[in-house]
Amino acid sequence: MHQCTECGTVAAEPRLRYCEECGARMPEYKPPAVLPEEREGGAALADSRSAKPPYDGPKWLEHVPAHSPTSLGVILHMVALWLTILPFFAGVGPFWSFVMTLGGAMVIAREYRVAHLPNPLLDWIPESVLPRFLPAVYSALAVALILPLLEMSILPLLWLGGTALVLRDQWTKVLVGPDGYAELFEPRQALRGMRVLAFAGIVVCLLALFFTWTIVGEVPSGPTPYGGEGGLRVSGLQLPMGATVEIGLLALLAMLMLKPEVERPVWLRFVPVGVMVICLAWALVNIHMKMGPLVFLGGLVPLGLVAVFQALGREELPEPVADEFPEDQPYDEDPDAPPPDEFADDDMPLDDDMPPDDDMPPDEDDNRRG
């Protein structure tokens, strides 16, 4: 209680410097002392307000960023990419390693946004670079990059495990469902019309990437260029830009599977020709008299044919022209004409107007007999 020493009036505001009644100077205000119990209770109340809600999800995701299986899959991918720095592990090249690292960070940032969890390291990333299709594109690249990493080591196990976690978590989020991106594709579309030629060419080219393209340290053993001894066999996927060519072929395969009702920009029909030029130039740069390059060039022939037709806008065969008249309608009948009974001759007698048989005039032969 803050009271004036002159008139004894209790101040309504304890911090007043002068009395409101007599104007005398008020004594210095001293706040009441806080007990230790009250201090601890206030601190506990403040801590409870700033504390995060307790985690009640699966135990194995408790310490995973954003408590998301996708984040765990991305972490496995990053571990696999770091292992490719070692010379005795297969790799996807510096470009795709950078793309997957950047994409993995963006996917984890999006998982934090979806879960409404803060992360000071990723909160600065704007929302505009974290679209809904980002996990779908990342999943597609993760599936495509499995092929260049296949070898007898722990590397493909890490990559396959991470890809399985990402697909499992994003399957119902962005891949399937009414608004899922998987609804834009239909595998049967790749086998219709001229697309079947492109499908066969892509399969042949992908298989050719596993064949031998060159032999490092080969020693010729005869007059033919096919002979040789020793050396390390190198497949097409192990060559520089091999992963880029493989991803381009798989992208063409995805374009072949697009449903007809999906809207396509005009420039999309020129993409197959661009991928064809890149694949052809890459094959010619790395060509050797081996099975891999020869089979690859053979697969590019039907693929290039369909790509040229797509660029010219003649990919699909012309639809058969429907009959101008239906089968149950004669050619000389006007479809807009009224029913035939309206054109009946008014002079023609109806069945009701015909005389009965008894009233019919007798036949001439009957008259002659009579």
C-alpha positions as CSV (number, residue, x, y, z in Angstrom):
1,M,0.0,0.0,0.0
2,H,1.4,3.4,-1.1
3,Q,0.2,6.1,1.4
4,C,1.0,9.9,1.7
5,T,3.0,10.7,4.8
6,E,1.4,14.2,5.1
7,C,-2.3,13.6,4.8
8,G,-2.5,9.8,4.9
9,T,-4.3,9.5,1.5
10,V,-3.7,6.1,-0.2
11,A,-2.6,6.7,-3.7
12,A,-4.6,5.0,-6.5
13,E,-1.4,4.5,-8.5
14,P,1.5,3.4,-6.5
15,R,4.0,5.0,-8.8
16,L,2.7,8.6,-8.3
17,R,5.4,11.0,-7.2
18,Y,3.1,13.6,-5.6
19,C,-0.1,13.2,-3.5
20,E,-3.3,13.9,-5.3
21,E,-4.9,15.5,-2.2
22,C,-2.3,17.7,-0.6
23,G,0.4,17.8,-3.3
24,A,3.1,16.6,-0.9
25,R,5.9,14.4,-2.2
26,M,5.1,10.7,-2.0
27,P,7.6,8.3,-0.5
28,E,9.5,6.1,-2.9
29,Y,7.6,3.1,-4.1
30,K,9.1,-0.3,-3.4
31,P,7.5,-3.4,-5.1
32,P,6.7,-6.3,-2.9
33,A,9.2,-9.1,-2.6
34,V,8.5,-12.2,-4.7
35,L,8.6,-15.5,-2.8
36,P,10.8,-18.3,-4.3
37,E,7.8,-20.5,-4.7
38,E,6.0,-17.8,-6.8
39,R,9.2,-17.2,-8.8
40,E,9.6,-20.8,-9.7
41,G,5.9,-21.1,-10.6
42,G,6.1,-18.1,-12.9
43,A,9.1,-19.5,-14.7
44,A,7.4,-22.8,-15.1
45,L,4.4,-21.1,-16.5
46,A,6.6,-19.2,-19.1
47,D,8.4,-22.4,-20.0
48,S,5.1,-24.2,-20.5
49,R,3.9,-21.5,-22.9
50,S,7.0,-21.7,-25.0
51,A,7.3,-25.5,-24.9
52,K,6.5,-27.5,-28.1
53,P,3.6,-29.9,-28.0
54,P,4.8,-33.4,-27.1
55,Y,5.4,-35.8,-30.0
56,D,3.0,-38.7,-30.2
57,G,3.9,-40.3,-33.5
58,P,5.9,-43.4,-34.3
59,K,9.0,-43.9,-32.1
60,W,11.3,-44.5,-35.0
61,L,10.5,-41.0,-36.4
62,E,10.9,-39.1,-33.1
63,H,14.3,-37.7,-33.9
64,V,13.9,-37.5,-37.7
65,P,13.7,-34.0,-39.2
66,A,10.0,-33.0,-39.4
67,H,9.1,-36.5,-38.1
68,S,8.8,-37.5,-41.8
69,P,9.8,-40.8,-43.5
70,T,10.6,-38.6,-46.6
71,S,13.2,-36.8,-44.6
72,L,14.8,-40.1,-43.5
73,G,14.8,-41.2,-47.1
74,V,16.5,-38.0,-48.2
75,I,19.1,-38.5,-45.5
76,L,19.9,-42.0,-46.8
77,H,20.3,-40.5,-50.3
78,M,22.7,-37.9,-49.0
79,V,24.8,-40.6,-47.3
80,A,24.9,-42.6,-50.6
81,L,26.0,-39.5,-52.5
82,W,28.7,-38.7,-50.0
83,L,30.0,-42.3,-50.4
84,T,30.3,-41.8,-54.2
85,I,33.2,-39.4,-53.5
86,L,35.3,-42.5,-52.8
87,P,36.9,-43.8,-56.0
88,F,35.8,-47.4,-55.6
89,F,32.0,-46.5,-55.5
90,A,29.8,-45.9,-58.5
91,G,28.5,-42.3,-58.9
92,V,26.0,-40.2,-60.8
93,G,28.4,-37.4,-61.6
94,P,28.8,-34.0,-59.9
95,F,25.9,-32.4,-61.7
96,W,23.2,-34.9,-60.5
97,S,24.8,-35.1,-57.1
98,F,24.4,-31.3,-56.8
99,V,20.8,-31.5,-58.1
100,M,19.8,-34.2,-55.7
101,T,21.5,-32.5,-52.7
102,L,19.7,-29.2,-53.5
103,G,16.4,-31.0,-54.1
104,G,16.8,-33.0,-50.9
105,A,17.2,-29.8,-48.8
106,M,14.1,-28.3,-50.5
107,V,12.1,-31.5,-49.9
108,I,13.0,-31.5,-46.2
109,A,12.1,-27.8,-45.9
110,R,8.7,-28.5,-47.5
111,E,8.1,-31.4,-45.0
112,Y,8.7,-28.9,-42.1
113,R,6.2,-26.5,-43.7
114,V,3.6,-29.2,-44.1
115,A,4.1,-30.3,-40.5
116,H,4.0,-26.6,-39.3
117,L,7.3,-27.1,-37.5
118,P,10.0,-24.3,-37.3
119,N,13.5,-24.8,-38.5
120,P,15.9,-21.8,-38.4
121,L,18.1,-23.4,-41.0
122,L,15.4,-23.8,-43.6
123,D,12.7,-21.2,-42.7
124,W,14.4,-18.7,-45.0
125,I,13.5,-20.7,-48.1
126,P,10.5,-18.9,-49.8
127,E,7.3,-20.8,-50.3
128,S,7.3,-20.2,-54.0
129,V,10.2,-22.6,-54.5
130,L,8.5,-25.4,-52.6
131,P,5.6,-26.3,-54.9
132,R,3.4,-29.4,-54.4
133,F,5.0,-31.3,-57.3
134,L,8.5,-31.0,-55.8
135,P,8.3,-34.4,-54.0
136,A,7.0,-36.0,-57.2
137,V,9.9,-34.7,-59.2
138,Y,12.4,-35.7,-56.5
139,S,10.9,-39.2,-56.4
140,A,11.1,-39.6,-60.1
141,L,14.8,-38.6,-60.2
142,A,15.5,-40.9,-57.3
143,V,14.0,-43.8,-59.2
144,A,15.9,-42.9,-62.4
145,L,19.2,-42.7,-60.6
146,I,19.0,-46.2,-59.2
147,L,20.3,-47.7,-62.5
148,P,23.7,-45.8,-62.5
149,L,24.3,-46.9,-58.9
150,L,23.7,-50.6,-59.3
151,E,26.8,-52.5,-58.1
152,M,27.8,-55.1,-55.5
153,S,28.2,-52.7,-52.6
154,I,26.2,-51.0,-49.9
155,L,25.5,-48.0,-52.1
156,P,22.4,-49.3,-54.0
157,L,21.0,-50.6,-50.7
158,L,21.1,-47.1,-49.2
159,W,19.7,-45.6,-52.4
160,L,16.9,-48.2,-52.7
161,G,16.0,-47.8,-49.0
162,G,15.8,-44.0,-49.2
163,T,13.8,-44.2,-52.4
164,A,11.3,-46.7,-50.9
165,L,10.8,-44.4,-47.8
166,V,10.2,-41.3,-50.0
167,L,7.7,-43.2,-52.3
168,R,5.9,-44.7,-49.3
169,D,5.4,-41.4,-47.6
170,Q,4.6,-39.4,-50.7
171,W,2.4,-42.0,-52.4
172,T,-0.9,-40.8,-50.8
173,K,0.3,-37.2,-50.4
174,V,1.1,-36.1,-54.0
175,L,1.3,-39.2,-56.2
176,V,-2.1,-40.9,-56.1
177,G,-5.6,-39.7,-55.4
178,P,-8.0,-37.3,-57.1
179,D,-5.3,-34.6,-57.4
180,G,-2.3,-36.9,-57.6
181,Y,0.2,-36.5,-60.4
182,A,0.1,-40.3,-61.1
183,E,-3.4,-39.7,-62.5
184,L,-1.9,-37.9,-65.5
185,F,-0.2,-41.0,-66.8
186,E,-1.5,-44.3,-68.3
187,P,1.1,-47.0,-69.2
188,R,-1.1,-48.3,-72.1
189,Q,-0.7,-45.0,-73.9
190,A,2.9,-45.9,-74.7
191,L,1.7,-48.9,-76.8
192,R,-0.8,-47.1,-79.0
193,G,-0.1,-46.0,-82.6
194,M,3.4,-45.1,-83.5
195,R,4.3,-44.7,-79.8
196,V,5.0,-48.4,-79.7
197,L,8.1,-47.8,-81.9
198,A,9.4,-45.2,-79.5
199,F,8.7,-47.5,-76.6
200,A,10.7,-50.3,-78.2
201,G,13.6,-47.9,-79.0
202,I,13.7,-46.6,-75.4
203,V,13.8,-50.2,-74.0
204,V,16.7,-51.1,-76.4
205,C,18.7,-48.0,-75.6
206,L,18.3,-48.5,-71.8
207,L,19.4,-52.1,-72.2
208,A,22.4,-51.0,-74.3
209,L,23.6,-48.8,-71.4
210,F,24.4,-51.9,-69.4
211,F,26.5,-53.4,-72.2
212,T,30.2,-52.8,-72.6
213,W,31.0,-49.6,-74.4
214,T,34.8,-49.6,-74.0
215,I,37.6,-51.5,-72.3
216,V,40.1,-49.4,-70.4
217,G,43.6,-50.9,-70.9
218,E,42.6,-53.3,-73.6
219,V,45.4,-55.0,-75.5
220,P,44.6,-55.9,-79.1
221,S,44.9,-59.6,-79.8
222,G,44.2,-59.9,-83.5
223,P,43.6,-58.1,-86.7
224,T,39.9,-57.5,-86.1
225,P,38.8,-54.5,-84.0
226,Y,36.5,-56.6,-81.9
227,G,39.3,-58.7,-80.3
228,G,41.2,-57.7,-77.2
229,E,42.6,-59.0,-74.0
230,G,42.7,-57.6,-70.5
231,G,41.4,-54.2,-69.4
232,L,38.4,-53.0,-67.4
233,R,35.0,-53.2,-69.0
234,V,33.1,-49.9,-68.9
235,S,29.3,-49.8,-69.4
236,G,27.4,-46.9,-70.9
237,L,26.1,-45.9,-67.5
238,Q,29.7,-45.5,-66.2
239,L,30.6,-43.1,-69.0
240,P,30.5,-39.3,-68.4
241,M,26.9,-38.0,-68.9
242,G,25.6,-41.6,-68.9
243,A,23.2,-40.8,-66.1
244,T,21.9,-37.7,-68.0
245,V,21.2,-39.8,-71.1
246,E,19.4,-42.4,-69.0
247,I,17.2,-39.8,-67.3
248,G,16.4,-38.2,-70.7
249,L,15.3,-41.6,-72.1
250,L,13.1,-42.2,-69.0
251,A,11.6,-38.7,-69.4
252,L,10.6,-39.6,-73.0
253,L,9.0,-42.7,-71.7
254,A,7.0,-40.7,-69.2
255,M,5.9,-38.4,-72.0
256,L,4.7,-41.4,-74.0
257,M,2.5,-42.4,-71.1
258,L,0.7,-39.0,-70.8
259,K,-3.1,-39.3,-71.2
260,P,-4.6,-37.7,-74.3
261,E,-6.7,-35.3,-72.2
262,V,-3.7,-33.8,-70.4
263,E,-2.9,-30.3,-71.6
264,R,0.5,-30.0,-73.2
265,P,2.4,-26.8,-74.1
266,V,3.4,-26.3,-77.7
267,W,7.1,-26.6,-77.0
268,L,6.7,-30.0,-75.4
269,R,6.5,-31.7,-78.8
270,F,10.1,-30.6,-79.6
271,V,11.5,-32.1,-76.5
272,P,11.9,-35.6,-78.0
273,V,14.0,-34.2,-80.8
274,G,16.2,-32.4,-78.4
275,V,16.8,-35.5,-76.3
276,M,17.5,-37.4,-79.5
277,V,20.2,-35.0,-80.5
278,I,21.8,-35.2,-77.1
279,C,21.7,-39.0,-77.1
280,L,23.1,-39.2,-80.7
281,A,25.9,-36.8,-80.0
282,W,26.8,-38.6,-76.8
283,A,26.8,-42.0,-78.6
284,L,29.0,-40.8,-81.4
285,V,31.5,-39.2,-79.0
286,N,31.8,-42.5,-77.0
287,I,31.4,-44.9,-80.0
288,H,33.7,-48.0,-80.2
289,M,33.3,-51.2,-82.0
290,K,31.6,-52.8,-79.0
291,M,28.1,-54.2,-78.5
292,G,26.8,-51.3,-76.4
293,P,27.2,-48.4,-78.8
294,L,26.0,-50.4,-81.8
295,V,22.8,-51.6,-80.0
296,F,22.2,-48.0,-78.7
297,L,22.4,-46.5,-82.2
298,G,20.0,-49.2,-83.4
299,G,17.5,-48.2,-80.7
300,L,17.7,-44.6,-81.6
301,V,16.4,-45.3,-85.1
302,P,12.7,-45.9,-84.3
303,L,12.9,-43.4,-81.4
304,G,14.2,-40.7,-83.7
305,L,11.5,-41.5,-86.3
306,V,8.7,-41.0,-83.8
307,A,10.4,-37.8,-82.4
308,V,10.5,-36.2,-85.8
309,F,6.8,-37.1,-86.4
310,Q,6.0,-35.5,-83.0
311,A,7.9,-32.3,-83.9
312,L,5.9,-32.1,-87.1
313,G,2.6,-32.7,-85.3
314,R,1.9,-36.0,-87.0
315,E,2.5,-38.4,-84.2
316,E,-0.9,-39.9,-84.3
317,L,-2.5,-41.7,-87.2
318,P,-5.6,-40.0,-88.7
319,E,-8.8,-41.1,-87.1
320,P,-11.2,-43.0,-89.4
321,V,-14.0,-40.8,-90.8
322,A,-17.3,-41.7,-89.3
323,D,-20.1,-42.6,-91.7
324,E,-22.2,-39.6,-92.7
325,F,-25.4,-41.6,-92.3
326,P,-26.1,-44.2,-89.6
327,E,-26.7,-47.7,-90.6
328,D,-30.4,-47.6,-89.7
329,Q,-31.0,-44.5,-91.8
330,P,-31.3,-44.6,-95.6
331,Y,-29.1,-42.2,-97.6
332,D,-32.0,-40.4,-99.3
333,E,-33.8,-39.7,-96.0
334,D,-33.6,-36.2,-94.6
335,P,-32.8,-36.4,-90.9
336,D,-34.8,-33.2,-90.3
337,A,-37.9,-34.3,-92.1
338,P,-41.0,-35.0,-90.1
339,P,-42.3,-38.5,-89.7
340,P,-43.6,-40.2,-92.9
341,D,-47.2,-40.3,-91.7
342,E,-47.5,-36.6,-92.1
343,F,-46.8,-36.9,-95.8
344,A,-49.6,-39.5,-96.3
345,D,-52.0,-38.7,-99.2
346,D,-55.2,-37.2,-98.0
347,D,-57.1,-38.8,-100.9
348,M,-56.0,-42.3,-99.9
349,P,-58.9,-44.0,-98.0
350,L,-58.1,-45.3,-94.6
351,D,-59.0,-48.7,-93.4
352,D,-62.0,-47.4,-91.5
353,D,-63.4,-45.8,-94.7
354,M,-63.2,-48.9,-96.8
355,P,-66.7,-50.5,-97.4
356,P,-67.3,-53.9,-95.8
357,D,-67.0,-57.0,-97.9
358,D,-70.8,-57.4,-98.1
359,D,-71.2,-54.0,-99.8
360,M,-68.6,-54.8,-102.4
361,P,-70.1,-54.7,-106.0
362,P,-70.5,-58.2,-107.5
363,D,-68.0,-59.5,-109.8
364,E,-68.8,-59.5,-113.6
365,D,-68.7,-63.3,-113.7
366,D,-71.3,-63.5,-111.1
367,N,-73.6,-61.1,-113.1
368,R,-73.2,-63.2,-116.2
369,R,-74.2,-66.3,-114.3
370,G,-77.3,-64.6,-112.9
